[in-house]
């Protein structure tokens, strides 16, 4: 056969959505059947050479959980190269999982695959709802030079149906990250099912291959044609060998091979032309009609995204750094617990899970996994803090002052100030130490007015002290039985100033007889409190309008931002995947609707107002929608409108301005009793710009405000992580959020940033009729977000740092007056680097070394410096924690390229 002869590479697989249109265990049973069939087939048919296990090692866990006796047989075929595994633990949604979650997914997948000494080194993204722009850089750092994906480039209709000319002439292309890293990209131009159910009958086979070969040849740049023999939950084709023999008989001019990705990619690389197109950065299907980007999965079941943000943050931004800092003091790092917690969390990260586009039972089970992972991370964090505080010297600062010390930890990468809430027990009395009534009476006699908050210099700290009464608590010593006690507890609210990054500061509740305390001083109802509907600090002046919107003056540059914080509401007759507003419907807003405004709290360090809207909105869609859903009417053809029946949507928003911080904090609570609608909060920027910036995976991506010419969808909702920004050279606004992953910059003449708080729909969508009443999200909800205006110059990047900090909760723990080797205030790791964002602080499993990772938020080169007195022998690492090259002393700046992800390791052995 000549070199130009066509070779058909048939790769057997089954795209295994772990849970989706059925709950996990129903899919699980079918996975067991598939794997049993696969192993039996490989044992009896030597011509069945290969099976790709969908790029995710969790399939091995799920199978062996039920069939542990099959481990040896399974391992034989993996080690023999017939079953390809990895490199991921699960097939995640890249945009709805954090930067570090994407890395942990790869790291744990590679670690699991290494047990078998085999791993499929391809960046496998068969069905991600868009692809992160930094994927090529991540893959290259992990030693992977090829990515295979199913979505993101033009055209991308439903399952890649053709909508016009491709971004690349071929299904093969070069994919480049913002830093310049490139991989070979291969698109499933005919989807990952184009070789499924190959017929054995010659007549059927002739028609099949005539059509299929023509489809593949349209896009392939080489004679090597890819045919994916499988689809979603597809059973193994047991007669594939016979089907390929039939194909060889009817098309002797074609070389039919039961192949694998390693062989296919090697063949393609040897034959690719020199003129392959280069695609850049994020692949989000923006050059399409806009209806099948699946970006609206970012707002399906928002409560799931919020729980994910909470869990991810507790693991990667709290527990890991605290455990790493504790390791610097000698405490063993609990790798086994972190792996368990991450795996439990990542079981919620597959695209049909975290995207909120599955049946209700799937998402109910997810909430349990979120809770399990969070509690493990929380316990690690608490144990790590205990290890650190046991070494802090509090005696020098607080001895003889009748004080109860407590320590505030800042696990972000930046020095941090802000309002902190913490619980402190003024006195604890062991249960059984005296009569119960006498014990409680003694605790009740404590006068809270005799206490104040001081810092380690003995200076008073602005704070309020709220009485929590007598409470029950317990200790769990490592060397004895549980120790219950009763305590007199208070909730302290204080303004923490300049707590060092990756460090802590010690405060104390100190006895101050004679009325020096601050108990109760924060009450808004305090006599003489003025309700002026204004707030001001050294940076911002805020006034609240009659309709509840805010006008904010940035005192640094005089810029005025108006009409901030209104809400809009529309109907939604789409599904969990896609938002669709009823035709001709008028969007509702709270602009001009009077709100109830009251002073909530005013202290010397912060002010907050409560703004309440009692808003009448339609109760749901009209009856036509239920009929259209039942009859499987495509969402673009639906004619349903909103109902004439209405309900009250009560939105209660606390807006807070703190001293020392140039942003306004929002916390909105509401009880949703309406169906089939979307709720958003609006922040007009009034900035003239053609692009905006948005926090994405290891980058602040730059996106166009105006969609492509092909775009038909009236909505242009997109994904975000921590924030979105609209700015010009003189300044602008950053709107940050906690777990609100969908936004849109409206083309309304004001470049308004709209952040989705809720999207309520009643069906899954996609290929069938699957009602999802719980996706209507009936009940109580809350949302947290920030408005951060900024100056020009470095102001924009500084606002990003604030947004990253606000993702992370303050952590605090009570301690004792004691001797110790650590000072009352300490920073374990110091670093500096313009426009750099700290991403992780952890300990490497393989080496026990300290791992630090940053990324450059801009397209401008910069430098990075860092130091830690506990680490020596620094080296440059990669995202999978391998040594790349030794580095000089940490004080020597490290050059950092544009948009570069930088990981360094430090040995703790000397």
N, C-alpha and C positions, 0 to 999 in steps of 0.2 A: 504493500500500500504506500503511495507517495506521501511526502510530508504534508501536502495540502489536503489529504483525505480527511474527511470529517470523522471525529471521534465523539461518540455520545457517552458522557460520563453519567451513569445512573447512580445516584446516592440515596440509599434507603435511610429513612428517618421517620419519626413521628413528632410533629411539633406538639410538645406536651404542656399545655396550659394546666397547671396543677389544680386549679379551680376556676370555674367560669360560669357556664350556663347550667352546670350542676354543682353541688357542694363538693368540697374536697374529697370526702370519703367515697363518694360515688365515682369520681374520676380515679381515685386511688385503686379501687377494685379493678377497674379496667386497665390500669397500669400494670398490676400484678399479672393479669391475663396476657398483656402484650409481652412482658418480659419473659414469662414462662414460654410463650410461643416462640419468641426470638431465640432463646437458648436452645430449645428443642430443634428448631430449624437449622441452626448453625452446626449442631452435632450430627444431623443426618444429611445435610446438603453441603458438600464441600465447595460447590459453585456459588453459594451465598456468602460472599467474601466479607461484607462490611455493613455496619449499621452505625449511623451518627446519632448519638444520644442527646441531641438537641442542645448541645453546648452547656448543659447544666448538671452539676454533680449531685444535686439534691435528689434526682431520680434514683441514684444508687441508694441513698438513705431510705427513701420511701419504699423501695422494693425490698431491701434487706430487713426493714422493720417487720415485715410480714413473712418474708422468706429467708431467714438467716441461714437456713441449710443450703441455700443456693450460692453462697458466697464464693466457694471454691470454683464452681463452674463459671460464674460471672467473671471472677478474676482471671481465669484462664483466657477467656476471649478478649478481655481488656489488654492484658499483657501481650497477647498474640497480635494485637493491633486490629482485631476484627470489630471490636466495639470501641468507638472513639468517645472520650469523655472530656468535659471541661471546655473552656477554661473558667467559666462562671459557676458560682454556686446556684444561682437562679437566673432566669432571663428577666431582668428588671425593666421597669420604665425608667429611662435615663434621666428625664427631666423632673420627675416627681420624687426621686430619691436624691439624697444629698451628694455632694462631691465625694465625701469620705465613704458614704455607703456604697457608691460605685466602686471605690477602691477596695473596700472590705469584701465586696462581692467577688472581685477578681482574686484577691489575696486568699480568701478562704477556699474558693474553687480550686485554685492551683495547689493549695496545701492538701486538700482532699484527694485531688487527682494524683499527687505525688506518692500516695500510699501504694499506687499501682504502677509507679514508674512510667506512666504514660499520661500525656495530656495533649489535647487537640489545640495547637497554638494558632488559633484564628480568632479574630474579633467577631464573634457570631452575634448578630443583632437581627434575627429574622423578622420580628414583628414589633419592634419598639415603635412607639407612636412619636416618631421623630428621633433624631440622633444628635447627641451632644457634640459641639464643635471641637472639644478637646480630645475626642476619642482617638484620633491618630497619635497625638502626643502620649496619651496614657498607654496605648497599645505598644508604641515603639519603646517606651521605657520598660515595658514588660517583656520585650523581646519578641513581639508579634508584629509582622509586617503586612498583614492582609486583613481586611475587614469585609464581611459579607452581611448585607443588610437588605431589608425589604421595603423600606419607606423613606421618604424625605426628599427625593429629587424628582424633578418634573419628568413625566407626569405621574401623579400618585392619586388615582381615584380609588374606588373600593377595590381592595386586593390588587392594587397596581394596574387597574384597567387603563388602557391608553387614553390620554386626554390631549395628546399633541406631541410635538417633538420633545425629545429628552434633553435635560441639561447636558448630558453627554451623548454623543452619537452612538456610543456602545454601552453595553451593560458592564463593561470594565472601564475603570477610570482611576485617576489618582485623587486621593482625598487628603486635603491639607488642613492642619490645625492653624490657629492664629499665630503660633510660634514658628511655623514653617515645617513642622514634622509632617511627613507624608507616609501614607500606606497605600497599597493597592486596594482599591474598593471594587467590590463586585456586587451589582444589584440583582436581586431576584426580579428581573424584568418581566418574567411571566409567572411570578409568584413562586412560593416554595411548594407548590403542588403540581407543577407542570409535567411531572413524570409519574403521577400516581395511577394506580390501577392499570398497568400496562397489560393489554389483552394477549392471551395465548392463541386465540383463533386467528389464522392467517388473514382472512378477509377483514376482520375487525382491526387487526394490527396494521394492515396496509393503510387503511383510512386514518387510523390513530397517528401513525408516524408521519404520514404526508402532512397532516395539519400541524403536528407538534414540531417537526423539524423546521417547517416554514416559520413558525412563531419564534423559535430560538434563533434562527439564522438572521432574523431582522436586526438583532441587537448585538450578537456576539462579534467581538473583534478578532477572534481566532477560530480555527477549525474545531476547537474543543468546546462542545456544547454541554451545558449543565442541565440535567433533568433530576428534579427532586422527587423521589419516589415515596410520597407520603403527604400528610397534611395534618390538621389539628386532630389529635387523638386517633390518628389513622392506624388501624391494625396493620401488622406486618403483612406484606404481600408474600404469602408462602409459596406461590408458584412463579416467583420472579425469574428464577433460572430458566424455566420453560418459556416464559414470555420473552426473555432476551434471546434464547435460541431461535424462537419464531422470528424475531426481528432480524436476526442475522441471516435467516433464510430468505426473507423477502427484500432485504436491502443489503446485499453483499458489498455495496460500495461504501458502507458506513461501518466503522469499527465500534461495536457496542461493548461497553465495559461496565461491569458492576464495580464502581469506583468508590473512592473516598476523597475527602477534601484535600488531604495532603497531595495525593497523586494529581487530582484535578488542578490544584493551584500551581503545582510545579509545571504541569503541561502548559497552562495559560501563560505563566511567566516566561517560558521559553519561546513563546510565539507572539506575544503582544506587540502591536505596532508602536512606533515612536511617537505617534501623534495623539495619544490618549488625552482626553480633556482632564483638566484639573478642577475639582470642585472644592469649595472653601468653607470651612467652619461648620456651623450648625446646619443640619438637614431637616427642615421643618415643613416641606411641601408648600413653600410660599409662592412658587411660580405655578400655581394651579388655580382652579376656580374657588378654592377656599373652603369647600364643604367637607372634605375628608382629611383634614389635617389632624383630626381627633384631639385638638388642643382643649376642647371643652371637657375632656376627662379630668382636667385640672380642677374643675369646679363641681364634678359629680361627687356627692357625699363629702362635702367639705370637712365634716367632723372627722373623717378618716385621715385626711391630710393633716389636720391639726394634731391628731394623736401621733401621727408619724413624725411630725416635726418635734413634738415633745420627747418622743422616744429616741430619735436620732440624736437630738441635742444632749439628752442625758447621757447617752453612751459616748459620743465622740467629743463633746465639748465640756463635759463635766467629769464623768467617771474615768475615762481614759487619762486625761491630764492629771486628775487628782491621784490616780493610782500610779502614774509615772512620777509625780512629785514625791509621793510616799516611797516609791522605789529608790529615789535619790537619798532618802533617809534610812534605807535598809529594809523596807518591807517588801516581801516577795510580790511580784506582779501576777495577778490571777488570770493568766492567759486562758485557762480552761473555762472560767466563768464568762470572760468576754466572748469567746467563740460561741458558747451556748446562747448568750444574750443576743449577739449579732445574728446568729442563725435563726433564732426565734423571730427577731424583728424582720429579717430578710424574707422569711416565709410570707410576709405581707407585701413584698416588693415586686412580685411578678406584675406584668403590665395589666392583666385583667383583674388584679387584686387592688393594688394601690391606686389604680385609675378609677376605682369605684364603679366599674362596668361589668359587674357580675350579679348573680341572683342574690337575694337578701341574705340567705343562710351563710353564704361565703363571707359577707361583711360582718355579720354577727360574730362569726368565729374569729375574724381578724381582730376584733376589739379585745378578745381574751389574749391573743398573742401579744398585742401591744402592751397590755397590762403586765404580762409575765416578763417580757423583756425589760420593761421599765423598772419593775421591782428588783430585778437582779442588778441592773445598773445603779439603782438607788442604794442598794445595800453595799455594793462595791465602793461607791462614793462616800458613804457614811463611815465604812471601815477605814478607808484611806485617810479621811479627815481625822479620825481618832488617832491613827498612827502618827500623823504630823503634829497634832496639838499636844500629844503626850511628850513631845520634845521641845515645846515652846516655853521659854522662860517668861512667866507672867509675874513672878515674885518681885522683880525689880520695879515694875510699873505699878503694881496693885497691892503689894503686901502692906498690911496695916490699915487699909482703906475700907475694910468690910465690903469687899467688892466681889461680884460674880462676873468673871471674864467670859467673853465670847469672841469667836474669831470669824471674820468675814473673808471668804475666799473669792478671788477673782480669777477664773480659769479662762478668760478671754486672752487675746494676744495684745491687748492695749490697756494702758492705765485707765482706770474707770472710776467715775463718780456717779452718784445717783441716790435715789431714795430706796431704802432697803427695809424689809419687814422681817423680823425674826422673833422667835419665841424663846423666852428665858425663864427658868425656874429660880425665883429668888431664894427659896429654901426648899429642901427635900427632907422628908421625915420617913424613915423606913416603916413599912407596914409591920405592926406587931411591936414596935418600939414603945408604944404606950396605948392606952385605951383609944379606940377609934374616935370617939367624940372629942376627947381631949386633944388628940392629934389634929383634928380638923379645926378645932377652936383656936389652937395655937397658930395655925397657918392663917386663919382669918384675921387675927389681930395685927398682922403686918400692915403698916401704914405706907401705902405706895407713894404718898407725897414726900416721904423721906428719902426718895431715891432719884438719882439722875444718871445720865449716861456720860462717861468720860472716855477719852482716848488714852493711849499708852504714855502720853506726856502729862496726864492728869488734867487736861483741859476739858471743859464741858463741851458736849457735842449736841447740836440741835436735834431734839428727839421728842417723840410723844410716847407715853407709856399707857397702854390699855390693860385694864384688869381682866384676866381670864378666869379668875376665881381659883378654887381648889381643884386640882386635877390629879388624875391617876397616871402613873408612869411606871416603868420598870427598866432595869438593867439586865443584860445577859452576859455575865462575866465568862471569861474563857476557862476559868478554873473552878467554878462552883455553880450551884443551882440559881435559877432566876431570882432577882431581887426586886420585889415590888415596893413602890413608895407612893406617898401622897405629896403634892407640891403646891406651892402658891406660885402661879404662873402669870406672866405678863406678855403682851405682844408689844414689842418695841418697833417704832417706825423712826428711822434716823436718816440723816443725810450723810452718806459715806463719801469722803473726799479723797480723790487720788489714790485709790487702792492699787498697789502695783500689779502689773500684768503677770500672770502665772505666779501669783503670790497671795499674800494675805495681809490683813491688818487686825490687830487685837483691840477690842474695846471692852468696857466693863459697865455693868449696872452697879453703881456705888451708892452706899448709904450717905445721905446728906441731910442730917436732922436739922429741922428748923425751916422747912418749906422750900428748900432749894430745888425740889424735884420738878418734873414737867408732866406729871400724870394728868391726862385729860386735856392738855393744852391744845390739842388739834381739833377739837370739836367745832364744826361749822356753826353750831347753834350757840356758841359762846357769846355772851352778852357783848354787844357792840360790834359784832362781825358785820362787815359791810358787803352787801350784795350789789356790786357795781357792774357785773357781767364783763369784767375786764381782768386780765392777768398780765403780769409783766415780770421779766427778769432782765439780766444784763444783755441779753441777745435779742429777745423778741417782745413785742407788745401785741396782745391778743384781745380782740373784742368780739363778743358773741352777739349775733344779729337776732331779730325776732323769730326768724324761721330756723334758728339753731345752727346756721352756718357761721364759720369763723372768718374774720378778717385778721390777717397777720402782717405786721410790719417787721421786716428784718432790719433791726437797728444798725447792723454793721454796714449795710449798703443802701438803706432807704427803700428797698424794694417792697412793694405791697402785694400781698396775695389775698384774693377775695373769694367768697362763696365756697369756702372749704368745708367738706364734711357733709354735704347733702347726700341724699340717697336717691337712686332710681330703681324702678321696678317694671318688669315686662313679663308677659306671658312666655311660656316655653312649651311648645308642642313637639319638641324633639325627644331625645332619649339620653341615656347615660353617656353616650359618646359625643353627641352633637346637639348644640343649642340651636333652636329654631323659633324665632318670634312669629306669632300669628301674623298673617298678611294684613297690612294696613293698620295694625294696632298702634295706638299712640302711647309712647313711653310715659309712665307716671314718674314724677319727682316730688321731693319735699320742698323744692324752691318755692318760697312765698307762703308756705303753710306754717302758721304760728306754732311754735314749740313751747313746752313748759320748761323753764330754765330756772335752776336754783343752785345756790352755793352749796357744794357738798362738803368741802374741807378746805381750811385755810390755815397754814402754819408759816413759820418764818422761812421754811425751805421748799414749800410747794403749795399750789392752789389747784383745786379741781372743782368743776361744775358738772352737774347732771343736766343733760338735755334730753327731754322725752318727747317723742313724736307718737301721737295716737293716729295711725294712718289707715284709712279705709281703702282696701285693695280687693280685687276680685278673689273669690274663694277658690277658684280653680279654672280649668278650661270648661267649655260647654260640653254637652253630652256627645257631641259629634266626635270628640277626640277618643273617647272610649271605643266607639264603633270603629274608627279608623285604625286604632291600635289592634283591636281584635281581628280585623280583616287584613292586617299586615300591609296597610297602605304606606308606601315609602314616605318618609318624613317630609321630603320636598314637595310631595303632592297633597299634603294635608290641608284641609280648609277650616279646621276647627278655630274657634275664637275663644276669648275669655268669657267666663260666666257673668251674668248680670248680678248674681248673688255676691255679696261682699262679706268680708270679715275685717276685724281690726288687727293690724300689725302694730304692736307697741314696741318701739325702739327706744331703749334707754342707753344713753351714751355718756360715759364719764370722760371729760377732757381735762387733762392735767398738764400743768407747766411747772417744771422743777427749776430751782436755782442751779446755775452752773451748767445746764444742758440746753443747747439751741434747738430743741424740738418740742412738739406737742404730742402727748400720748393720748390715744383713743382706746376705749374699751366699750364695745357695744354689746348689749344683751337683748335678746328678743325671743318671744315664744311664737314659733311659726305654726299657724293653723291653716295656711293656704297651700294649695297644690298647684303644680304646673306653672312655676314662675321663677324668676331670677331677681336677686337683690344685690345691688352694688353700692359702694360708697365712692364719692366723686371728689377729686382734687384738681380744679383747674390750675394749670401752670401759668398761662398767659405768657409763655416763652415761645419765641419764634425759632423753630428748629425743624430740621428735616429728618433727624434721627433721634433715637433715644437709647439709653443704656439700661441694661437689666442684668441682675445677678443670675448667672447660670452655673453650669458645672465647671469649676475651676477657671472661670472667666467672668468678666463683666462684658457681656456681649453687646455689640452695637447693632441695632436693628432699625430698619427704615420705618418711618411713620406712614408713608404712603405705600399701600400694597401694590403688587405687580399688576400689569395691564390685564392679565388673565383672571384676576380676582373678581368673583361675583358675589360672594357671601357678604351681606351687609355688615356682619360682625367680623372683627379681626382680633379676637381674643388670643392670647398667647400665654406661654408658661413663664413663671418666675420662681426664684428661690427666695432670697431675703428681701429684695427691693427692686424698684424700678425708678429711673431718673429721667427727667427732661430738663435740659439746661442749655445755656449758651455761654459765651466767654465771660459774662458778668455774673453768672450765678444761675440758680434754678432750684428745683425741688427734687427731693428723694422721698418716696413713700415706701416705708418699710412695713413688714408684716410678720406675723407668726402663723405659718401654716396656711396661708391664703395664696394658693399657687397660680391663680388665674387673674390676669389684668388685661386691660385694653387701653391704648392711648387713642382717645376719640378724635375723629376728624371733625371737630365742632367749632373750629376757629380759635379755640383756647388751648388746644393740646391738653385736654383734661385726662388725668390718669384715673381710670375706673377700676376698682378692685372688687372682685366678686366675693360676697360674703355668704351667699347661699344660692344653690340652683336645685330646684325641686322638680323631679320628673317621675313618671310612673312605669317606665319600661326599660329593659336592657338595651334593646335595639339590635343592630347587626343582622344575623341571618335568620331569625325566627321571632316568634311571639313569646316573650318572657316577661310577664308582669313583675314589677319591683315596687310594691307599695311603700316599702321602707325608704326608698330613694326619694320619696317626697319630703323626707326629713322633718316630719311633724314633731313639734316639741321645742324644748329650750335649747338655745344656741348662744354662743358668745364669740366675739372676734376682737383681736388686738392688732393695732396698727399705729404707725407713727408718721407724722408730717415733719420732714426735716428740710427746711430751706437752707441754702448754702451760698457762699460767696463764689467768685470766680477763682482762678488760679488753682490752688490745692484744695479749695473748699469742697469740690465735688467728691474727691477721693476721701476726704475726712468724713463726709457724710456717709460714705460706704462703711467706713470703720465703725461709726456709731450704729448703723443698721446691723452689722455683724455682731456687735456687742449685745445688742438688745435681743438677739436670738437666745442668749445664754442666761439662765437664772443665776442670781447671786446664791451662794451657798454659805451657811453659817452653822456653827456648832458651839455649844457651851463647854467651857473647860473650868479648870480649878486654878487657884493661886499656887504656883509651883515653881521649882527650879527647872532649868532646861538648857539645852545647847543651841536652840534656835532663838533668834531675837523676836520681839513682839511684832515686828513688821519685817517682811522678807519677800524677796523676789528670787525664785529658783533659777529662772532662765531669763536673760535679757537679750533683746534683739532690736535692730533698727533696719529700716529699708523703705525708702519712699515708694508709695503705691503698692506695697506688698501686704498681703492678707495672710495671717496665720491660719492654717487649716487643721493641723493635727499635732498633738503631743502624746506620744505613746511609747511603749517598750516593744521592741521587735521580739517575736517569739523565737526565731532561730538563733539569735545572737545574744539576746538580753540587753541590747544597746538602746540608748535613748534615740527616738526617732522624732524629728521635727520637720514639718512640711509647710511651705508657703506657696502662694502663686502670685504672679504679677498681674494686677488688675487692669493694666494699661498695655498699649502697644508700643511703649517707650522703654528702652533698656534702663536698668537701675542697678543698684548694688545692695547687698545684704550682709549684715554683720550680726553675730550672736555670741553669747558666752554663757557658760554655766560652770560654777566652781566645782561641781560634782562630776563632771564628765571630762574625758581626755581622749586624744587620738580621734579627731573628727575626720569624717570622710563624706564624700558625696554619695548619696544612695539613689535609688529609683523608687517608683511607686510600689514595687513588690519587695522592698526592703533588702535589696542586694547591694553589696559594696561595688561602686562604680570606679571611684578613684580617691586616694587620700587627699586631705585638704590641709593647708597650713594652719597655724593657730587660729582659733575662732575669731580673734580680733581683726584678722585680715579680711577686708571686704571681698565678698564673692560676687563677680559679675553675674547679672541676671538678664537674660534676653527678654524680648517682648513676649508677654503672655506665657512666660515659662512657669512650669510647675517645678519647684525646687524641693528636694528632700535631702536632709543631711542626717547622718547618724553619728552618735558619740559613744565610745566605749566607756562603761562605768567601772572598768577594772583597775584604773590607775589614774 
